[in-house]
């Protein structure tokens, strides 16, 4: 990772850390988030995965439209860091620890490769 890419990634991490800490306080069952990107095609290639504890928590979040608020918060923090996402829905996805455990034996590295 060269210096420019490292700086970009650090800025993304800082923005997403703010989002993550807020989400843990405001969304029942929210646990963590992660991201990946091909920095030669950034920010178009940015993929953010938000992880909740189980399917019920995910369904409750979707039913209360907290997913939309979370996407707005992600978009806002990334914009503050200087990154514009044209359509945040193409970049932010949701998953659960429960599904990873059932489908990939808890192997997040393997699970995230499917995206």
N, CA, C and O atoms as a GROMACS GRO file, in nm:
protein
  460
    1UNK      N    1   0.085  -0.117   0.000
    1UNK     CA    2   0.000   0.000   0.000
    1UNK      C    3   0.090   0.124   0.000
    1UNK      O    4   0.167   0.145   0.094
    2UNK      N    5   0.080   0.206  -0.105
    2UNK     CA    6   0.163   0.326  -0.109
    2UNK      C    7   0.108   0.434  -0.015
    2UNK      O    8   0.000   0.419   0.042
    3UNK      N    9   0.184   0.544  -0.001
    3UNK     CA   10   0.148   0.648   0.095
    3UNK      C   11   0.011   0.710   0.066
    3UNK      O   12  -0.067   0.736   0.158
    4UNK      N   13  -0.017   0.735  -0.060
    4UNK     CA   14  -0.144   0.798  -0.097
    4UNK      C   15  -0.262   0.708  -0.063
    4UNK      O   16  -0.362   0.753  -0.007
    5UNK      N   17  -0.250   0.580  -0.097
    5UNK     CA   18  -0.356   0.484  -0.068
    5UNK      C   19  -0.372   0.468   0.083
    5UNK      O   20  -0.484   0.461   0.133
    6UNK      N   21  -0.262   0.463   0.154
    6UNK     CA   22  -0.269   0.450   0.300
    6UNK      C   23  -0.341   0.569   0.362
    6UNK      O   24  -0.421   0.554   0.454
    7UNK      N   25  -0.313   0.688   0.310
    7UNK     CA   26  -0.378   0.809   0.362
    7UNK      C   27  -0.529   0.805   0.333
    7UNK      O   28  -0.610   0.838   0.419
    8UNK      N   29  -0.565   0.765   0.211
    8UNK     CA   30  -0.707   0.751   0.176
    8UNK      C   31  -0.776   0.654   0.270
    8UNK      O   32  -0.882   0.683   0.326
    9UNK      N   33  -0.714   0.537   0.287
    9UNK     CA   34  -0.773   0.434   0.372
    9UNK      C   35  -0.785   0.482   0.517
    9UNK      O   36  -0.887   0.456   0.582
   10UNK      N   37  -0.684   0.550   0.567
   10UNK     CA   38  -0.691   0.602   0.704
   10UNK      C   39  -0.806   0.700   0.721
   10UNK      O   40  -0.873   0.701   0.824
   11UNK      N   41  -0.829   0.783   0.620
   11UNK     CA   42  -0.940   0.879   0.626
   11UNK      C   43  -1.075   0.808   0.622
   11UNK      O   44  -1.169   0.849   0.690
   12UNK      N   45  -1.085   0.702   0.543
   12UNK     CA   46  -1.208   0.622   0.540
   12UNK      C   47  -1.231   0.558   0.676
   12UNK      O   48  -1.342   0.560   0.728
   13UNK      N   49  -1.125   0.501   0.734
   13UNK     CA   50  -1.135   0.435   0.864
   13UNK      C   51  -1.181   0.534   0.971
   13UNK      O   52  -1.268   0.502   1.052
   14UNK      N   53  -1.125   0.653   0.972
   14UNK     CA   54  -1.165   0.755   1.070
   14UNK      C   55  -1.313   0.788   1.057
   14UNK      O   56  -1.385   0.794   1.157
   15UNK      N   57  -1.359   0.809   0.934
   15UNK     CA   58  -1.500   0.843   0.911
   15UNK      C   59  -1.591   0.728   0.954
   15UNK      O   60  -1.693   0.751   1.020
   16UNK      N   61  -1.554   0.606   0.918
   16UNK     CA   62  -1.639   0.491   0.951
   16UNK      C   63  -1.635   0.456   1.099
   16UNK      O   64  -1.731   0.399   1.151
   17UNK      N   65  -1.527   0.489   1.167
   17UNK     CA   66  -1.520   0.466   1.312
   17UNK      C   67  -1.622   0.553   1.384
   17UNK      O   68  -1.686   0.509   1.480
   18UNK      N   69  -1.638   0.676   1.340
   18UNK     CA   70  -1.739   0.765   1.398
   18UNK      C   71  -1.877   0.705   1.379
   18UNK      O   72  -1.958   0.702   1.472
   19UNK      N   73  -1.904   0.658   1.258
   19UNK     CA   74  -2.034   0.597   1.227
   19UNK      C   75  -2.056   0.474   1.315
   19UNK      O   76  -2.164   0.457   1.372
   20UNK      N   77  -1.955   0.391   1.325
   20UNK     CA   78  -1.967   0.265   1.401
   20UNK      C   79  -2.000   0.292   1.547
   20UNK      O   80  -2.090   0.229   1.603
   21UNK      N   81  -1.929   0.384   1.608
   21UNK     CA   82  -1.952   0.413   1.750
   21UNK      C   83  -2.093   0.468   1.773
   21UNK      O   84  -2.158   0.435   1.872
   22UNK      N   85  -2.139   0.552   1.683
   22UNK     CA   86  -2.274   0.606   1.693
   22UNK      C   87  -2.378   0.495   1.676
   22UNK      O   88  -2.474   0.487   1.752
   23UNK      N   89  -2.358   0.410   1.576
   23UNK     CA   90  -2.452   0.302   1.547
   23UNK      C   91  -2.462   0.204   1.664
   23UNK      O   92  -2.570   0.154   1.694
   24UNK      N   93  -2.350   0.175   1.729
   24UNK     CA   94  -2.353   0.083   1.843
   24UNK      C   95  -2.441   0.137   1.955
   24UNK      O   96  -2.504   0.060   2.028
   25UNK      N   97  -2.446   0.269   1.968
   25UNK     CA   98  -2.529   0.332   2.071
   25UNK      C   99  -2.676   0.343   2.031
   25UNK      O  100  -2.764   0.345   2.117
   26UNK      N  101  -2.703   0.351   1.899
   26UNK     CA  102  -2.838   0.384   1.855
   26UNK      C  103  -2.916   0.270   1.792
   26UNK      O  104  -3.038   0.276   1.785
   27UNK      N  105  -2.849   0.166   1.746
   27UNK     CA  106  -2.918   0.058   1.675
   27UNK      C  107  -2.905  -0.072   1.755
   27UNK      O  108  -2.795  -0.120   1.778
   28UNK      N  109  -3.017  -0.126   1.796
   28UNK     CA  110  -3.018  -0.249   1.874
   28UNK      C  111  -2.957  -0.362   1.790
   28UNK      O  112  -3.000  -0.388   1.677
   29UNK      N  113  -2.858  -0.428   1.845
   29UNK     CA  114  -2.796  -0.541   1.779
   29UNK      C  115  -2.681  -0.506   1.687
   29UNK      O  116  -2.613  -0.596   1.638
   30UNK      N  117  -2.657  -0.376   1.662
   30UNK     CA  118  -2.544  -0.339   1.576
   30UNK      C  119  -2.414  -0.373   1.648
   30UNK      O  120  -2.398  -0.341   1.766
   31UNK      N  121  -2.322  -0.439   1.576
   31UNK     CA  122  -2.197  -0.479   1.639
   31UNK      C  123  -2.074  -0.413   1.580
   31UNK      O  124  -1.990  -0.361   1.655
   32UNK      N  125  -2.060  -0.413   1.448
   32UNK     CA  126  -1.940  -0.357   1.387
   32UNK      C  127  -1.963  -0.336   1.238
   32UNK      O  128  -2.065  -0.376   1.182
   33UNK      N  129  -1.866  -0.271   1.174
   33UNK     CA  130  -1.869  -0.257   1.030
   33UNK      C  131  -1.727  -0.270   0.976
   33UNK      O  132  -1.630  -0.256   1.049
   34UNK      N  133  -1.719  -0.298   0.848
   34UNK     CA  134  -1.590  -0.310   0.782
   34UNK      C  135  -1.604  -0.256   0.641
   34UNK      O  136  -1.714  -0.233   0.592
   35UNK      N  137  -1.492  -0.237   0.577
   35UNK     CA  138  -1.495  -0.186   0.440
   35UNK      C  139  -1.385  -0.250   0.356
   35UNK      O  140  -1.287  -0.303   0.408
   36UNK      N  141  -1.406  -0.243   0.226
   36UNK     CA  142  -1.302  -0.283   0.132
   36UNK      C  143  -1.312  -0.191   0.012
   36UNK      O  144  -1.417  -0.133  -0.014
   37UNK      N  145  -1.202  -0.178  -0.061
   37UNK     CA  146  -1.202  -0.092  -0.179
   37UNK      C  147  -1.084  -0.125  -0.268
   37UNK      O  148  -0.978  -0.167  -0.221
   38UNK      N  149  -1.104  -0.104  -0.394
   38UNK     CA  150  -0.996  -0.105  -0.491
   38UNK      C  151  -0.961   0.042  -0.510
   38UNK      O  152  -1.034   0.114  -0.577
   39UNK      N  153  -0.851   0.085  -0.452
   39UNK     CA  154  -0.821   0.228  -0.450
   39UNK      C  155  -0.782   0.284  -0.586
   39UNK      O  156  -0.767   0.406  -0.600
   40UNK      N  157  -0.765   0.199  -0.685
   40UNK     CA  158  -0.744   0.251  -0.821
   40UNK      C  159  -0.878   0.294  -0.882
   40UNK      O  160  -0.881   0.362  -0.985
   41UNK      N  161  -0.989   0.254  -0.818
   41UNK     CA  162  -1.123   0.290  -0.863
   41UNK      C  163  -1.205   0.339  -0.744
   41UNK      O  164  -1.316   0.292  -0.719
   42UNK      N  165  -1.148   0.434  -0.672
   42UNK     CA  166  -1.209   0.483  -0.549
   42UNK      C  167  -1.274   0.618  -0.575
   42UNK      O  168  -1.214   0.697  -0.648
   43UNK      N  169  -1.388   0.650  -0.523
   43UNK     CA  170  -1.467   0.577  -0.424
   43UNK      C  171  -1.570   0.480  -0.484
   43UNK      O  172  -1.646   0.418  -0.409
   44UNK      N  173  -1.574   0.467  -0.616
   44UNK     CA  174  -1.674   0.380  -0.679
   44UNK      C  175  -1.668   0.237  -0.628
   44UNK      O  176  -1.771   0.169  -0.621
   45UNK      N  177  -1.549   0.190  -0.593
   45UNK     CA  178  -1.532   0.050  -0.552
   45UNK      C  179  -1.554   0.027  -0.403
   45UNK      O  180  -1.547  -0.087  -0.357
   46UNK      N  181  -1.580   0.131  -0.326
   46UNK     CA  182  -1.594   0.117  -0.181
   46UNK      C  183  -1.717   0.032  -0.145
   46UNK      O  184  -1.828   0.057  -0.192
   47UNK      N  185  -1.693  -0.068  -0.063
   47UNK     CA  186  -1.800  -0.155  -0.012
   47UNK      C  187  -1.792  -0.153   0.140
   47UNK      O  188  -1.688  -0.180   0.199
   48UNK      N  189  -1.904  -0.120   0.203
   48UNK     CA  190  -1.912  -0.115   0.349
   48UNK      C  191  -2.014  -0.219   0.394
   48UNK      O  192  -2.127  -0.221   0.346
   49UNK      N  193  -1.971  -0.304   0.485
   49UNK     CA  194  -2.061  -0.407   0.539
   49UNK      C  195  -2.085  -0.377   0.686
   49UNK      O  196  -1.992  -0.372   0.766
   50UNK      N  197  -2.212  -0.358   0.720
   50UNK     CA  198  -2.254  -0.332   0.858
   50UNK      C  199  -2.308  -0.463   0.915
   50UNK      O  200  -2.392  -0.528   0.854
   51UNK      N  201  -2.258  -0.500   1.032
   51UNK     CA  202  -2.291  -0.630   1.089
   51UNK      C  203  -2.370  -0.615   1.218
   51UNK      O  204  -2.331  -0.544   1.310
   52UNK      N  205  -2.484  -0.684   1.220
   52UNK     CA  206  -2.568  -0.690   1.339
   52UNK      C  207  -2.556  -0.830   1.399
   52UNK      O  208  -2.503  -0.921   1.336
   53UNK      N  209  -2.606  -0.846   1.522
   53UNK     CA  210  -2.590  -0.973   1.590
   53UNK      C  211  -2.673  -1.086   1.528
   53UNK      O  212  -2.623  -1.198   1.514
   54UNK      N  213  -2.798  -1.057   1.491
   54UNK     CA  214  -2.881  -1.165   1.437
   54UNK      C  215  -2.986  -1.111   1.338
   54UNK      O  216  -3.001  -0.990   1.322
   55UNK      N  217  -3.055  -1.202   1.275
   55UNK     CA  218  -3.154  -1.166   1.172
   55UNK      C  219  -3.267  -1.083   1.232
   55UNK      O  220  -3.316  -0.991   1.166
   56UNK      N  221  -3.310  -1.113   1.352
   56UNK     CA  222  -3.417  -1.036   1.415
   56UNK      C  223  -3.376  -0.888   1.430
   56UNK      O  224  -3.455  -0.799   1.400
   57UNK      N  225  -3.255  -0.864   1.476
   57UNK     CA  226  -3.207  -0.726   1.489
   57UNK      C  227  -3.203  -0.657   1.353
   57UNK      O  228  -3.238  -0.540   1.341
   58UNK      N  229  -3.160  -0.730   1.251
   58UNK     CA  230  -3.156  -0.674   1.116
   58UNK      C  231  -3.297  -0.640   1.068
   58UNK      O  232  -3.319  -0.533   1.010
   59UNK      N  233  -3.392  -0.731   1.090
   59UNK     CA  234  -3.530  -0.706   1.048
   59UNK      C  235  -3.589  -0.586   1.122
   59UNK      O  236  -3.660  -0.505   1.062
   60UNK      N  237  -3.561  -0.574   1.250
   60UNK     CA  238  -3.610  -0.459   1.328
   60UNK      C  239  -3.551  -0.328   1.277
   60UNK      O  240  -3.620  -0.227   1.268
   61UNK      N  241  -3.421  -0.332   1.244
   61UNK     CA  242  -3.355  -0.213   1.193
   61UNK      C  243  -3.418  -0.170   1.059
   61UNK      O  244  -3.444  -0.052   1.037
   62UNK      N  245  -3.442  -0.267   0.972
   62UNK     CA  246  -3.503  -0.238   0.842
   62UNK      C  247  -3.646  -0.188   0.858
   62UNK      O  248  -3.688  -0.095   0.790
   63UNK      N  249  -3.722  -0.251   0.948
   63UNK     CA  250  -3.862  -0.212   0.969
   63UNK      C  251  -3.873  -0.069   1.022
   63UNK      O  252  -3.968   0.002   0.989
   64UNK      N  253  -3.777  -0.029   1.103
   64UNK     CA  254  -3.781   0.106   1.161
   64UNK      C  255  -3.706   0.208   1.074
   64UNK      O  256  -3.691   0.324   1.111
   65UNK      N  257  -3.660   0.162   0.960
   65UNK     CA  258  -3.587   0.246   0.863
   65UNK      C  259  -3.458   0.304   0.917
   65UNK      O  260  -3.410   0.407   0.868
   66UNK      N  261  -3.401   0.239   1.017
   66UNK     CA  262  -3.272   0.284   1.069
   66UNK      C  263  -3.161   0.258   0.968
   66UNK      O  264  -3.055   0.321   0.975
   67UNK      N  265  -3.183   0.167   0.874
   67UNK     CA  266  -3.083   0.143   0.769
   67UNK      C  267  -3.064   0.269   0.685
   67UNK      O  268  -2.952   0.303   0.646
   68UNK      N  269  -3.174   0.338   0.657
   68UNK     CA  270  -3.165   0.462   0.579
   68UNK      C  271  -3.089   0.569   0.655
   68UNK      O  272  -3.008   0.643   0.597
   69UNK      N  273  -3.115   0.578   0.785
   69UNK     CA  274  -3.044   0.676   0.868
   69UNK      C  275  -2.895   0.642   0.875
   69UNK      O  276  -2.810   0.731   0.870
   70UNK      N  277  -2.865   0.514   0.887
   70UNK     CA  278  -2.725   0.470   0.893
   70UNK      C  279  -2.654   0.502   0.762
   70UNK      O  280  -2.540   0.549   0.764
   71UNK      N  281  -2.719   0.477   0.651
   71UNK     CA  282  -2.659   0.510   0.521
   71UNK      C  283  -2.634   0.662   0.510
   71UNK      O  284  -2.529   0.704   0.460
   72UNK      N  285  -2.730   0.742   0.556
   72UNK     CA  286  -2.712   0.888   0.553
   72UNK      C  287  -2.594   0.930   0.639
   72UNK      O  288  -2.516   1.017   0.600
   73UNK      N  289  -2.581   0.867   0.754
   73UNK     CA  290  -2.470   0.900   0.845
   73UNK      C  291  -2.337   0.861   0.781
   73UNK      O  292  -2.240   0.936   0.789
   74UNK      N  293  -2.332   0.746   0.717
   74UNK     CA  294  -2.210   0.702   0.648
   74UNK      C  295  -2.176   0.802   0.538
   74UNK      O  296  -2.061   0.846   0.525
   75UNK      N  297  -2.276   0.838   0.458
   75UNK     CA  298  -2.254   0.931   0.348
   75UNK      C  299  -2.203   1.066   0.400
   75UNK      O  300  -2.112   1.125   0.343
   76UNK      N  301  -2.263   1.114   0.509
   76UNK     CA  302  -2.225   1.242   0.567
   76UNK      C  303  -2.080   1.239   0.618
   76UNK      O  304  -2.003   1.332   0.592
   77UNK      N  305  -2.044   1.134   0.689
   77UNK     CA  306  -1.908   1.126   0.743
   77UNK      C  307  -1.804   1.111   0.633
   77UNK      O  308  -1.695   1.169   0.642
   78UNK      N  309  -1.836   1.034   0.531
   78UNK     CA  310  -1.742   1.020   0.420
   78UNK      C  311  -1.729   1.151   0.343
   78UNK      O  312  -1.620   1.185   0.297
   79UNK      N  313  -1.838   1.224   0.330
   79UNK     CA  314  -1.833   1.354   0.263
   79UNK      C  315  -1.745   1.452   0.342
   79UNK      O  316  -1.668   1.528   0.284
   80UNK      N  317  -1.758   1.449   0.474
   80UNK     CA  318  -1.672   1.533   0.559
   80UNK      C  319  -1.524   1.499   0.538
   80UNK      O  320  -1.437   1.586   0.550
   81UNK      N  321  -1.497   1.371   0.508
   81UNK     CA  322  -1.360   1.328   0.484
   81UNK      C  323  -1.316   1.353   0.338
   81UNK      O  324  -1.202   1.328   0.301
   82UNK      N  325  -1.411   1.404   0.258
   82UNK     CA  326  -1.378   1.440   0.121
   82UNK      C  327  -1.414   1.336   0.015
   82UNK      O  328  -1.366   1.343  -0.098
   83UNK      N  329  -1.499   1.240   0.052
   83UNK     CA  330  -1.538   1.134  -0.041
   83UNK      C  331  -1.688   1.141  -0.070
   83UNK      O  332  -1.770   1.135   0.021
   84UNK      N  333  -1.721   1.155  -0.198
   84UNK     CA  334  -1.861   1.163  -0.239
   84UNK      C  335  -1.906   1.029  -0.295
   84UNK      O  336  -1.849   0.977  -0.391
   85UNK      N  337  -2.011   0.974  -0.233
   85UNK     CA  338  -2.074   0.852  -0.285
   85UNK      C  339  -2.200   0.896  -0.358
   85UNK      O  340  -2.290   0.954  -0.298
   86UNK      N  341  -2.206   0.869  -0.487
   86UNK     CA  342  -2.322   0.912  -0.567
   86UNK      C  343  -2.450   0.844  -0.522
   86UNK      O  344  -2.554   0.909  -0.510
   87UNK      N  345  -2.445   0.714  -0.498
   87UNK     CA  346  -2.562   0.638  -0.453
   87UNK      C  347  -2.518   0.546  -0.339
   87UNK      O  348  -2.467   0.436  -0.363
   88UNK      N  349  -2.536   0.590  -0.218
   88UNK     CA  350  -2.487   0.519  -0.100
   88UNK      C  351  -2.542   0.376  -0.092
   88UNK      O  352  -2.478   0.288  -0.033
   89UNK      N  353  -2.660   0.352  -0.151
   89UNK     CA  354  -2.719   0.218  -0.146
   89UNK      C  355  -2.634   0.115  -0.222
   89UNK      O  356  -2.640  -0.004  -0.192
   90UNK      N  357  -2.555   0.161  -0.318
   90UNK     CA  358  -2.468   0.070  -0.392
   90UNK      C  359  -2.341   0.034  -0.314
   90UNK      O  360  -2.266  -0.055  -0.354
   91UNK      N  361  -2.317   0.104  -0.203
   91UNK     CA  362  -2.193   0.088  -0.129
   91UNK      C  363  -2.210   0.025   0.009
   91UNK      O  364  -2.115  -0.031   0.064
   92UNK      N  365  -2.330   0.032   0.065
   92UNK     CA  366  -2.353  -0.013   0.203
   92UNK      C  367  -2.444  -0.135   0.204
   92UNK      O  368  -2.553  -0.135   0.147
   93UNK      N  369  -2.395  -0.240   0.271
   93UNK     CA  370  -2.468  -0.366   0.281
   93UNK      C  371  -2.479  -0.407   0.427
   93UNK      O  372  -2.403  -0.360   0.512
   94UNK      N  373  -2.576  -0.495   0.455
   94UNK     CA  374  -2.600  -0.539   0.592
   94UNK      C  375  -2.589  -0.690   0.600
   94UNK      O  376  -2.624  -0.762   0.507
   95UNK      N  377  -2.538  -0.736   0.714
   95UNK     CA  378  -2.521  -0.879   0.735
   95UNK      C  379  -2.534  -0.904   0.885
   95UNK      O  380  -2.548  -0.810   0.964
   96UNK      N  381  -2.530  -1.033   0.923
   96UNK     CA  382  -2.540  -1.066   1.065
   96UNK      C  383  -2.437  -1.170   1.106
   96UNK      O  384  -2.394  -1.252   1.025
   97UNK      N  385  -2.399  -1.165   1.230
   97UNK     CA  386  -2.310  -1.267   1.287
   97UNK      C  387  -2.376  -1.405   1.275
   97UNK      O  388  -2.311  -1.504   1.244
   98UNK      N  389  -2.506  -1.408   1.300
   98UNK     CA  390  -2.583  -1.532   1.295
   98UNK      C  391  -2.572  -1.596   1.156
   98UNK      O  392  -2.548  -1.717   1.146
   99UNK      N  393  -2.590  -1.518   1.051
   99UNK     CA  394  -2.584  -1.572   0.914
   99UNK      C  395  -2.443  -1.619   0.881
   99UNK      O  396  -2.426  -1.723   0.816
  100UNK      N  397  -2.343  -1.545   0.923
  100UNK     CA  398  -2.205  -1.586   0.897
  100UNK      C  399  -2.173  -1.717   0.966
  100UNK      O  400  -2.107  -1.804   0.909
  101UNK      N  401  -2.220  -1.732   1.087
  101UNK     CA  402  -2.198  -1.855   1.162
  101UNK      C  403  -2.264  -1.974   1.092
  101UNK      O  404  -2.203  -2.080   1.079
  102UNK      N  405  -2.387  -1.956   1.048
  102UNK     CA  406  -2.462  -2.063   0.982
  102UNK      C  407  -2.406  -2.098   0.844
  102UNK      O  408  -2.397  -2.215   0.807
  103UNK      N  409  -2.370  -1.995   0.766
  103UNK     CA  410  -2.333  -2.016   0.627
  103UNK      C  411  -2.183  -2.031   0.602
  103UNK      O  412  -2.143  -2.093   0.504
  104UNK      N  413  -2.101  -1.975   0.691
  104UNK     CA  414  -1.955  -1.978   0.671
  104UNK      C  415  -1.879  -2.017   0.798
  104UNK      O  416  -1.760  -1.989   0.810
  105UNK      N  417  -1.947  -2.081   0.891
  105UNK     CA  418  -1.884  -2.123   1.017
  105UNK      C  419  -1.811  -2.009   1.088
  105UNK      O  420  -1.707  -2.030   1.151
  106UNK      N  421  -1.865  -1.888   1.076
  106UNK     CA  422  -1.806  -1.773   1.144
  106UNK      C  423  -1.683  -1.716   1.076
  106UNK      O  424  -1.616  -1.630   1.133
  107UNK      N  425  -1.651  -1.761   0.955
  107UNK     CA  426  -1.533  -1.716   0.882
  107UNK      C  427  -1.567  -1.590   0.802
  107UNK      O  428  -1.609  -1.598   0.686
  108UNK      N  429  -1.548  -1.474   0.864
  108UNK     CA  430  -1.583  -1.348   0.800
  108UNK      C  431  -1.497  -1.319   0.679
  108UNK      O  432  -1.545  -1.261   0.581
  109UNK      N  433  -1.371  -1.358   0.684
  109UNK     CA  434  -1.283  -1.332   0.569
  109UNK      C  435  -1.339  -1.400   0.444
  109UNK      O  436  -1.346  -1.338   0.337
  110UNK      N  437  -1.378  -1.524   0.458
  110UNK     CA  438  -1.435  -1.598   0.345
  110UNK      C  439  -1.571  -1.539   0.304
  110UNK      O  440  -1.601  -1.527   0.185
  111UNK      N  441  -1.651  -1.504   0.402
  111UNK     CA  442  -1.785  -1.450   0.374
  111UNK      C  443  -1.775  -1.317   0.299
  111UNK      O  444  -1.850  -1.294   0.203
  112UNK      N  445  -1.686  -1.232   0.340
  112UNK     CA  446  -1.674  -1.101   0.277
  112UNK      C  447  -1.618  -1.109   0.136
  112UNK      O  448  -1.640  -1.019   0.056
  113UNK      N  449  -1.547  -1.214   0.105
  113UNK     CA  450  -1.495  -1.233  -0.030
  113UNK      C  451  -1.606  -1.254  -0.133
  113UNK      O  452  -1.587  -1.229  -0.252
  114UNK      N  453  -1.722  -1.299  -0.086
  114UNK     CA  454  -1.834  -1.324  -0.178
  114UNK      C  455  -1.891  -1.195  -0.235
  114UNK      O  456  -1.958  -1.198  -0.338
  115UNK      N  457  -1.866  -1.081  -0.171
  115UNK     CA  458  -1.920  -0.952  -0.217
  115UNK      C  459  -1.840  -0.896  -0.330
  115UNK      O  460  -1.872  -0.788  -0.381
   0.00000   0.00000   0.00000
